[in-house]
Amino acid sequence: MSLRALLFDFDGLILDTETPEIISWQEVWAEHGQRFPVERFVSEIGTVGGYGAFPALEELTGPLDRAALGARRSARKLALIEIEELRPGVIDYLEHARTRGIATAIVSSSSRGWIDAHLSRLERAEQFDLIVTGDHDPERGKPRPTLYLEALAALGIGPGEAVAFEDSPNGIRAATSAGIFCIAVPNGITASLALDEADLVLGSLAELPFERLLDRFGAPG
């Protein structure tokens, strides 16, 4: 079968939202004299829910004004994200895929509003043919394969006609459970995680020129 679709995770894969997330939590914990357990947080990246940073901090410090701290932390995180650009190689892949008639999709456990806001800022909203989001629903989110199966059905293709790009073990598990070849492209936060369930691991998409991807899977048409 030829390659007909590229399926991208969003957080940490297209845009590094994970480093700002961790920095903002580290700052909150440091204000209360505590070290944020990055390794605990990172182990749950790519799934719904994740590490309960506020409850864990309150176990050490006692009750906190979560509303005020949460609002300030969120503002800090967004400020950091807003200076981020698309990760290396992403734009080249999107442009080559469009030229070749290969569909592109985002498959994410995050909310549609979150993704739309960032794509709008980056002026990339029109470059994806499909966006499938879990909207933080644990019954659909990764590592379950549900979102990937929904994407395949919406595009009208089989798992052998797509490649998924993920940055975390939970995302990799979701893609491979759907029968999709998965390329891991970790960021600085997830590079330390075990990514051995992926079919291929890259430092960035720029390491694998698009033509080499087509040589491996076959061009459409």
Order of alpha helices (4+ residues) and beta strands (2+ residues): beta-alpha-alpha-alpha-alpha-alpha-beta-alpha-beta-alpha-beta-alpha-beta-beta-alpha
